[in-house]
Amino acid sequence: MSIVDGVRKGVIAGLIGSLVMAPALSAKPFARVAGFAALWQDPNAFAERESEQDKREREQEKLDREQEARDREQEKKDREQERIDRMQELYDDGREALDEDKYQQAAEKFSALVQMNGSQTDAALYWKAYAENRQGKRDTALATIAELKRRYPQSRWKRDGEALEIEVRNRSSHPVKIGEVENDDDLFSLAFQGLMNNDSAVGIRKAEEILNGSASPKRKSKVLFVVAQNGSPQAQELMGKIAQGQSNPELQRKAVEQLGIFGGSRAANILATVYTNSNDPGVKRAVIQSYMISGNKEKLFELAKGEKDDNLKRDAIQKLGLTGGVNELQQLYQADASAAARREILQAFFLAGDSEKMVQAAQGEKDLELRRVAIRNLGLMGKSDVLQSIYVKETDRSLKEEVLNAYFISGNAHALVVAAKSEKDPDLRKRAVEKLSLMNSKEGSEYLMELLNK
């Protein structure tokens, strides 16, 4: 026997002997030492085990790195979404300040938006210049307009900026007081409405002049609102031009919305053209909104079926539910096999108030997550009798727990008491009791007292 073998056997014998002398130890350490001894006596087995351990560690390290990469990517997306939300907040706050004639505050909001250098920077530069002009800061306004034209020569806000520039230069020799309102907006609205009623052709020409000029946002909105209600071919033509992008994006979206409200069936073709030709998701969402307002299920169905953008597709499905397009939703559900799409369609069925589809999905859908969605919606719809039937027949624990959640959402303490009394699974029973403890229910309180008195 070699010296190495002698040392190996001596170490193993010593380990085993120390364990024998310690009667308080369990049998588990003996098994570990026995395994260790076997490995030591067989160096190849020891090497193989070490190799397997190294392999598992490398695989775990790889998984950890992949998870870290996913976490970093998600953090990046979250930060970008926060940035987008912040930019939209600044834009909305700035526009609100303009509507309230708070020009200094508006200029500050749009300046901050310009500094963020996002997709709305050209619009922010225009409104910043507009607010500066209203404060009487004409040189500053001209400089801001020049920046808009230099940085965004192809922007759809450039035309508005040029109109504002003409106004600023024309007024340079006629200073006005800060915050001064040129005319009474209510009086203007009455005058323009009267003009449209008396001579719509003249009114349309005046509307084009105002909409293409540097009038206040409120004034342009009022003009667009009056034109949209006029049934003349000229009015429809003007609304179509603006909706298809002749003016700035903000007015375009307003025109699309007004067509949905007042355009009727005649506006459907215009809106379809706008949707097809536009690359602006905001404009496309406005078209979808207009289809919903006008109750155009056919167009919403086409978009929900053919749109490639997931967000727009989701929006179309949701609006289809709000219009009560149950038959169209049923066709979509049967045609689209993806769980994500079916989830959105189930939510649309909920918006349409179709409990029958919820029952079918809760009882027969193969995807557990979709069944959970359906069960949750049945709770929101107050379908306790259906939920009780599902609870009794269901064997999946997670789905039974979802039914308990649905009872809680619908405020059905009686069903929770029945489940707690009959449930054999201690964890599910505990879940039912937990929910009862959060409800202000006489029957629930009596049952809780009954448990305390046992």
Rosetta blueprint (number, residue, H / E / L):
1 M L
2 S L
3 I H
4 V H
5 D H
6 G H
7 V H
8 R H
9 K H
10 G H
11 V H
12 I H
13 A H
14 G H
15 L H
16 I H
17 G H
18 S H
19 L H
20 V H
21 M L
22 A L
23 P L
24 A L
25 L L
26 S L
27 A H
28 K H
29 P H
30 F H
31 A H
32 R H
33 V H
34 A H
35 G H
36 F H
37 A H
38 A H
39 L H
40 W H
41 Q H
42 D L
43 P H
44 N H
45 A H
46 F H
47 A H
48 E H
49 R H
50 E H
51 S H
52 E H
53 Q H
54 D H
55 K H
56 R H
57 E H
58 R H
59 E H
60 Q H
61 E H
62 K H
63 L H
64 D H
65 R H
66 E H
67 Q H
68 E H
69 A H
70 R H
71 D H
72 R H
73 E H
74 Q H
75 E H
76 K H
77 K H
78 D H
79 R H
80 E H
81 Q H
82 E H
83 R H
84 I H
85 D H
86 R H
87 M H
88 Q H
89 E H
90 L H
91 Y H
92 D H
93 D H
94 G H
95 R H
96 E H
97 A H
98 L H
99 D H
100 E L
101 D L
102 K L
103 Y H
104 Q H
105 Q H
106 A H
107 A H
108 E H
109 K H
110 F H
111 S H
112 A H
113 L H
114 V H
115 Q H
116 M H
117 N L
118 G L
119 S L
120 Q L
121 T H
122 D H
123 A H
124 A H
125 L H
126 Y H
127 W H
128 K H
129 A H
130 Y H
131 A H
132 E H
133 N H
134 R H
135 Q L
136 G L
137 K L
138 R H
139 D H
140 T H
141 A H
142 L H
143 A H
144 T H
145 I H
146 A H
147 E H
148 L H
149 K H
150 R H
151 R H
152 Y L
153 P L
154 Q L
155 S L
156 R L
157 W L
158 K H
159 R H
160 D H
161 G H
162 E H
163 A H
164 L H
165 E H
166 I H
167 E H
168 V H
169 R H
170 N H
171 R H
172 S L
173 S L
174 H L
175 P L
176 V L
177 K L
178 I L
179 G L
180 E L
181 V L
182 E L
183 N L
184 D L
185 D H
186 D H
187 L H
188 F H
189 S H
190 L H
191 A H
192 F H
193 Q H
194 G H
195 L H
196 M H
197 N H
198 N H
199 D L
200 S H
201 A H
202 V H
203 G H
204 I H
205 R H
206 K H
207 A H
208 E H
209 E H
210 I H
211 L H
212 N L
213 G L
214 S L
215 A L
216 S L
217 P H
218 K H
219 R H
220 K H
221 S H
222 K H
223 V H
224 L H
225 F H
226 V H
227 V H
228 A H
229 Q H
230 N L
231 G L
232 S L
233 P H
234 Q H
235 A H
236 Q H
237 E H
238 L H
239 M H
240 G H
241 K H
242 I H
243 A H
244 Q L
245 G L
246 Q L
247 S L
248 N L
249 P H
250 E H
251 L H
252 Q H
253 R H
254 K H
255 A H
256 V H
257 E H
258 Q H
259 L H
260 G H
261 I H
262 F H
263 G L
264 G H
265 S H
266 R H
267 A H
268 A H
269 N H
270 I H
271 L H
272 A H
273 T H
274 V H
275 Y H
276 T H
277 N H
278 S L
279 N L
280 D L
281 P H
282 G H
283 V H
284 K H
285 R H
286 A H
287 V H
288 I H
289 Q H
290 S H
291 Y H
292 M H
293 I H
294 S L
295 G L
296 N L
297 K H
298 E H
299 K H
300 L H
301 F H
302 E H
303 L H
304 A H
305 K H
306 G H
307 E L
308 K L
309 D L
310 D H
311 N H
312 L H
313 K H
314 R H
315 D H
316 A H
317 I H
318 Q H
319 K H
320 L H
321 G H
322 L H
323 T L
324 G L
325 G L
326 V H
327 N H
328 E H
329 L H
330 Q H
331 Q H
332 L H
333 Y H
334 Q H
335 A H
336 D L
337 A L
338 S L
339 A H
340 A H
341 A H
342 R H
343 R H
344 E H
345 I H
346 L H
347 Q H
348 A H
349 F H
350 F H
351 L H
352 A L
353 G L
354 D L
355 S H
356 E H
357 K H
358 M H
359 V H
360 Q H
361 A H
362 A H
363 Q H
364 G H
365 E L
366 K L
367 D L
368 L H
369 E H
370 L H
371 R H
372 R H
373 V H
374 A H
375 I H
376 R H
377 N H
378 L H
379 G H
380 L H
381 M L
382 G L
383 K L
384 S H
385 D H
386 V H
387 L H
388 Q H
389 S H
390 I H
391 Y H
392 V H
393 K H
394 E L
395 T L
396 D L
397 R H
398 S H
399 L H
400 K H
401 E H
402 E H
403 V H
404 L H
405 N H
406 A H
407 Y H
408 F H
409 I H
410 S H
411 G L
412 N L
413 A H
414 H H
415 A H
416 L H
417 V H
418 V H
419 A H
420 A H
421 K H
422 S H
423 E L
424 K L
425 D L
426 P H
427 D H
428 L H
429 R H
430 K H
431 R H
432 A H
433 V H
434 E H
435 K H
436 L H
437 S H
438 L L
439 M L
440 N L
441 S L
442 K H
443 E H
444 G H
445 S H
446 E H
447 Y H
448 L H
449 M H
450 E H
451 L H
452 L H
453 N L
454 K L
